[in-house]
């Protein structure tokens, strides 16, 4: 194998436990905010009643922006 040849080992990332937990939290928060955005949109359309669990993050964001 030459000096400049790449193998799959070069592309494999060694992940430690903290990175896996952090990536998992990012995915969870992404889905939470996505679902809360959909729910907030439905609330604005009048389809669902207000729920602080789903709508509070967007209320905080809108209050911070406006």
N, CA, C and O atoms as a GROMACS GRO file, in nm:
protein
  264
    1UNK      N    1   0.085  -0.118   0.000
    1UNK     CA    2   0.000   0.000   0.000
    1UNK      C    3   0.090   0.125   0.000
    1UNK      O    4   0.186   0.134   0.076
    2UNK      N    5   0.055   0.216  -0.085
    2UNK     CA    6   0.138   0.336  -0.096
    2UNK      C    7   0.109   0.432   0.019
    2UNK      O    8   0.014   0.416   0.095
    3UNK      N    9   0.191   0.529   0.027
    3UNK     CA   10   0.182   0.627   0.135
    3UNK      C   11   0.054   0.710   0.126
    3UNK      O   12   0.001   0.751   0.230
    4UNK      N   13   0.002   0.736   0.007
    4UNK     CA   14  -0.111   0.824  -0.011
    4UNK      C   15  -0.243   0.751  -0.038
    4UNK      O   16  -0.344   0.814  -0.069
    5UNK      N   17  -0.243   0.619  -0.025
    5UNK     CA   18  -0.363   0.542  -0.051
    5UNK      C   19  -0.456   0.547   0.071
    5UNK      O   20  -0.412   0.532   0.185
    6UNK      N   21  -0.583   0.569   0.045
    6UNK     CA   22  -0.681   0.577   0.153
    6UNK      C   23  -0.752   0.444   0.170
    6UNK      O   24  -0.780   0.374   0.073
    7UNK      N   25  -0.782   0.411   0.292
    7UNK     CA   26  -0.860   0.291   0.323
    7UNK      C   27  -0.979   0.332   0.407
    7UNK      O   28  -0.990   0.448   0.448
    8UNK      N   29  -1.068   0.237   0.433
    8UNK     CA   30  -1.185   0.266   0.515
    8UNK      C   31  -1.145   0.308   0.656
    8UNK      O   32  -1.219   0.382   0.722
    9UNK      N   33  -1.033   0.262   0.702
    9UNK     CA   34  -0.988   0.300   0.836
    9UNK      C   35  -0.962   0.450   0.846
    9UNK      O   36  -0.976   0.508   0.954
   10UNK      N   37  -0.926   0.512   0.735
   10UNK     CA   38  -0.903   0.655   0.736
   10UNK      C   39  -1.033   0.732   0.755
   10UNK      O   40  -1.032   0.843   0.808
   11UNK      N   41  -1.144   0.674   0.712
   11UNK     CA   42  -1.271   0.744   0.718
   11UNK      C   43  -1.351   0.712   0.845
   11UNK      O   44  -1.447   0.782   0.877
   12UNK      N   45  -1.312   0.608   0.915
   12UNK     CA   46  -1.384   0.572   1.037
   12UNK      C   47  -1.348   0.669   1.147
   12UNK      O   48  -1.230   0.694   1.174
   13UNK      N   49  -1.451   0.723   1.210
   13UNK     CA   50  -1.431   0.820   1.316
   13UNK      C   51  -1.437   0.746   1.450
   13UNK      O   52  -1.530   0.670   1.476
   14UNK      N   53  -1.339   0.770   1.530
   14UNK     CA   54  -1.342   0.710   1.663
   14UNK      C   55  -1.426   0.801   1.752
   14UNK      O   56  -1.386   0.913   1.784
   15UNK      N   57  -1.542   0.750   1.793
   15UNK     CA   58  -1.632   0.829   1.874
   15UNK      C   59  -1.621   0.786   2.019
   15UNK      O   60  -1.619   0.667   2.051
   16UNK      N   61  -1.614   0.884   2.105
   16UNK     CA   62  -1.619   0.851   2.246
   16UNK      C   63  -1.762   0.865   2.295
   16UNK      O   64  -1.849   0.912   2.222
   17UNK      N   65  -1.785   0.826   2.416
   17UNK     CA   66  -1.921   0.822   2.470
   17UNK      C   67  -1.985   0.960   2.478
   17UNK      O   68  -2.106   0.974   2.457
   18UNK      N   69  -1.906   1.063   2.508
   18UNK     CA   70  -1.960   1.198   2.519
   18UNK      C   71  -2.012   1.249   2.386
   18UNK      O   72  -2.116   1.316   2.381
   19UNK      N   73  -1.943   1.218   2.276
   19UNK     CA   74  -1.988   1.261   2.144
   19UNK      C   75  -2.118   1.194   2.106
   19UNK      O   76  -2.206   1.257   2.047
   20UNK      N   77  -2.131   1.067   2.138
   20UNK     CA   78  -2.253   0.993   2.106
   20UNK      C   79  -2.371   1.051   2.184
   20UNK      O   80  -2.480   1.066   2.128
   21UNK      N   81  -2.352   1.083   2.311
   21UNK     CA   82  -2.458   1.141   2.393
   21UNK      C   83  -2.495   1.280   2.339
   21UNK      O   84  -2.614   1.313   2.330
   22UNK      N   85  -2.396   1.360   2.304
   22UNK     CA   86  -2.422   1.495   2.252
   22UNK      C   87  -2.497   1.488   2.120
   22UNK      O   88  -2.591   1.565   2.098
   23UNK      N   89  -2.457   1.398   2.032
   23UNK     CA   90  -2.527   1.384   1.904
   23UNK      C   91  -2.670   1.336   1.925
   23UNK      O   92  -2.761   1.380   1.855
   24UNK      N   93  -2.691   1.246   2.020
   24UNK     CA   94  -2.825   1.199   2.052
   24UNK      C   95  -2.913   1.311   2.104
   24UNK      O   96  -3.030   1.320   2.068
   25UNK      N   97  -2.858   1.397   2.190
   25UNK     CA   98  -2.934   1.511   2.241
   25UNK      C   99  -2.970   1.610   2.130
   25UNK      O  100  -3.080   1.665   2.129
   26UNK      N  101  -2.878   1.630   2.038
   26UNK     CA  102  -2.907   1.720   1.926
   26UNK      C  103  -3.022   1.664   1.842
   26UNK      O  104  -3.110   1.739   1.801
   27UNK      N  105  -3.020   1.534   1.816
   27UNK     CA  106  -3.127   1.472   1.738
   27UNK      C  107  -3.260   1.482   1.812
   27UNK      O  108  -3.362   1.513   1.750
   28UNK      N  109  -3.260   1.457   1.943
   28UNK     CA  110  -3.383   1.465   2.022
   28UNK      C  111  -3.438   1.608   2.020
   28UNK      O  112  -3.558   1.627   1.999
   29UNK      N  113  -3.352   1.708   2.041
   29UNK     CA  114  -3.398   1.846   2.039
   29UNK      C  115  -3.446   1.888   1.901
   29UNK      O  116  -3.542   1.964   1.889
   30UNK      N  117  -3.381   1.838   1.796
   30UNK     CA  118  -3.425   1.870   1.661
   30UNK      C  119  -3.567   1.819   1.639
   30UNK      O  120  -3.652   1.893   1.591
   31UNK      N  121  -3.592   1.692   1.673
   31UNK     CA  122  -3.726   1.638   1.655
   31UNK      C  123  -3.828   1.706   1.745
   31UNK      O  124  -3.942   1.728   1.704
   32UNK      N  125  -3.788   1.741   1.867
   32UNK     CA  126  -3.879   1.811   1.958
   32UNK      C  127  -3.920   1.947   1.900
   32UNK      O  128  -4.038   1.981   1.899
   33UNK      N  129  -3.822   2.023   1.851
   33UNK     CA  130  -3.854   2.154   1.795
   33UNK      C  131  -3.931   2.141   1.664
   33UNK      O  132  -4.018   2.223   1.636
   34UNK      N  133  -3.901   2.040   1.584
   34UNK     CA  134  -3.975   2.019   1.460
   34UNK      C  135  -4.121   1.986   1.490
   34UNK      O  136  -4.212   2.044   1.432
   35UNK      N  137  -4.143   1.891   1.582
   35UNK     CA  138  -4.280   1.855   1.617
   35UNK      C  139  -4.353   1.969   1.686
   35UNK      O  140  -4.473   1.988   1.666
   36UNK      N  141  -4.282   2.045   1.769
   36UNK     CA  142  -4.347   2.158   1.834
   36UNK      C  143  -4.381   2.267   1.733
   36UNK      O  144  -4.481   2.336   1.749
   37UNK      N  145  -4.298   2.283   1.629
   37UNK     CA  146  -4.329   2.379   1.524
   37UNK      C  147  -4.456   2.340   1.450
   37UNK      O  148  -4.541   2.424   1.422
   38UNK      N  149  -4.468   2.210   1.417
   38UNK     CA  150  -4.588   2.162   1.349
   38UNK      C  151  -4.710   2.182   1.438
   38UNK      O  152  -4.815   2.224   1.391
   39UNK      N  153  -4.696   2.151   1.567
   39UNK     CA  154  -4.806   2.167   1.660
   39UNK      C  155  -4.842   2.314   1.678
   39UNK      O  156  -4.960   2.349   1.686
   40UNK      N  157  -4.741   2.402   1.683
   40UNK     CA  158  -4.766   2.545   1.696
   40UNK      C  159  -4.838   2.598   1.572
   40UNK      O  160  -4.927   2.682   1.583
   41UNK      N  161  -4.800   2.548   1.456
   41UNK     CA  162  -4.865   2.586   1.332
   41UNK      C  163  -5.013   2.545   1.336
   41UNK      O  164  -5.101   2.621   1.295
   42UNK      N  165  -5.039   2.422   1.385
   42UNK     CA  166  -5.177   2.376   1.398
   42UNK      C  167  -5.253   2.461   1.499
   42UNK      O  168  -5.372   2.487   1.481
   43UNK      N  169  -5.186   2.503   1.606
   43UNK     CA  170  -5.249   2.590   1.705
   43UNK      C  171  -5.288   2.724   1.641
   43UNK      O  172  -5.398   2.774   1.667
   44UNK      N  173  -5.200   2.779   1.560
   44UNK     CA  174  -5.230   2.906   1.494
   44UNK      C  175  -5.346   2.893   1.396
   44UNK      O  176  -5.422   2.987   1.375
   45UNK      N  177  -5.359   2.775   1.335
   45UNK     CA  178  -5.470   2.750   1.244
   45UNK      C  179  -5.599   2.719   1.318
   45UNK      O  180  -5.706   2.716   1.257
   46UNK      N  181  -5.591   2.696   1.450
   46UNK     CA  182  -5.710   2.668   1.529
   46UNK      C  183  -5.746   2.521   1.536
   46UNK      O  184  -5.856   2.487   1.579
   47UNK      N  185  -5.655   2.433   1.493
   47UNK     CA  186  -5.686   2.290   1.492
   47UNK      C  187  -5.668   2.223   1.627
   47UNK      O  188  -5.740   2.128   1.659
   48UNK      N  189  -5.572   2.270   1.708
   48UNK     CA  190  -5.545   2.208   1.838
   48UNK      C  191  -5.544   2.315   1.947
   48UNK      O  192  -5.515   2.431   1.918
   49UNK      N  193  -5.576   2.278   2.072
   49UNK     CA  194  -5.570   2.376   2.181
   49UNK      C  195  -5.424   2.403   2.221
   49UNK      O  196  -5.333   2.328   2.183
   50UNK      N  197  -5.403   2.510   2.298
   50UNK     CA  198  -5.268   2.547   2.341
   50UNK      C  199  -5.213   2.444   2.439
   50UNK      O  200  -5.284   2.399   2.529
   51UNK      N  201  -5.089   2.407   2.422
   51UNK     CA  202  -5.019   2.315   2.512
   51UNK      C  203  -4.881   2.374   2.540
   51UNK      O  204  -4.802   2.392   2.448
   52UNK      N  205  -4.852   2.403   2.666
   52UNK     CA  206  -4.724   2.467   2.697
   52UNK      C  207  -4.605   2.376   2.667
   52UNK      O  208  -4.496   2.425   2.638
   53UNK      N  209  -4.625   2.244   2.674
   53UNK     CA  210  -4.514   2.153   2.643
   53UNK      C  211  -4.470   2.168   2.499
   53UNK      O  212  -4.349   2.169   2.471
   54UNK      N  213  -4.563   2.180   2.406
   54UNK     CA  214  -4.528   2.191   2.265
   54UNK      C  215  -4.508   2.334   2.220
   54UNK      O  216  -4.422   2.359   2.134
   55UNK      N  217  -4.582   2.428   2.273
   55UNK     CA  218  -4.582   2.562   2.216
   55UNK      C  219  -4.491   2.660   2.289
   55UNK      O  220  -4.460   2.766   2.234
   56UNK      N  221  -4.450   2.630   2.410
   56UNK     CA  222  -4.367   2.724   2.487
   56UNK      C  223  -4.233   2.756   2.420
   56UNK      O  224  -4.194   2.872   2.420
   57UNK      N  225  -4.160   2.659   2.361
   57UNK     CA  226  -4.032   2.696   2.297
   57UNK      C  227  -4.050   2.800   2.187
   57UNK      O  228  -3.968   2.891   2.174
   58UNK      N  229  -4.157   2.786   2.108
   58UNK     CA  230  -4.178   2.881   2.000
   58UNK      C  231  -4.225   3.014   2.054
   58UNK      O  232  -4.196   3.119   1.997
   59UNK      N  233  -4.298   3.010   2.163
   59UNK     CA  234  -4.341   3.136   2.227
   59UNK      C  235  -4.218   3.212   2.277
   59UNK      O  236  -4.209   3.333   2.260
   60UNK      N  237  -4.123   3.141   2.339
   60UNK     CA  238  -3.999   3.205   2.386
   60UNK      C  239  -3.919   3.261   2.270
   60UNK      O  240  -3.866   3.372   2.278
   61UNK      N  241  -3.910   3.185   2.162
   61UNK     CA  242  -3.833   3.231   2.046
   61UNK      C  243  -3.898   3.354   1.984
   61UNK      O  244  -3.830   3.451   1.951
   62UNK      N  245  -4.030   3.351   1.968
   62UNK     CA  246  -4.099   3.466   1.910
   62UNK      C  247  -4.091   3.588   2.001
   62UNK      O  248  -4.075   3.700   1.952
   63UNK      N  249  -4.100   3.568   2.132
   63UNK     CA  250  -4.086   3.681   2.225
   63UNK      C  251  -3.945   3.738   2.221
   63UNK      O  252  -3.927   3.860   2.234
   64UNK      N  253  -3.846   3.654   2.202
   64UNK     CA  254  -3.708   3.702   2.195
   64UNK      C  255  -3.684   3.782   2.067
   64UNK      O  256  -3.611   3.882   2.068
   65UNK      N  257  -3.744   3.738   1.958
   65UNK     CA  258  -3.725   3.806   1.829
   65UNK      C  259  -3.807   3.934   1.823
   65UNK      O  260  -3.758   4.038   1.779
   66UNK      N  261  -3.932   3.925   1.866
   66UNK     CA  262  -4.020   4.040   1.856
   66UNK      C  263  -4.010   4.120   1.983
   66UNK      O  264  -4.076   4.223   1.996
   0.00000   0.00000   0.00000
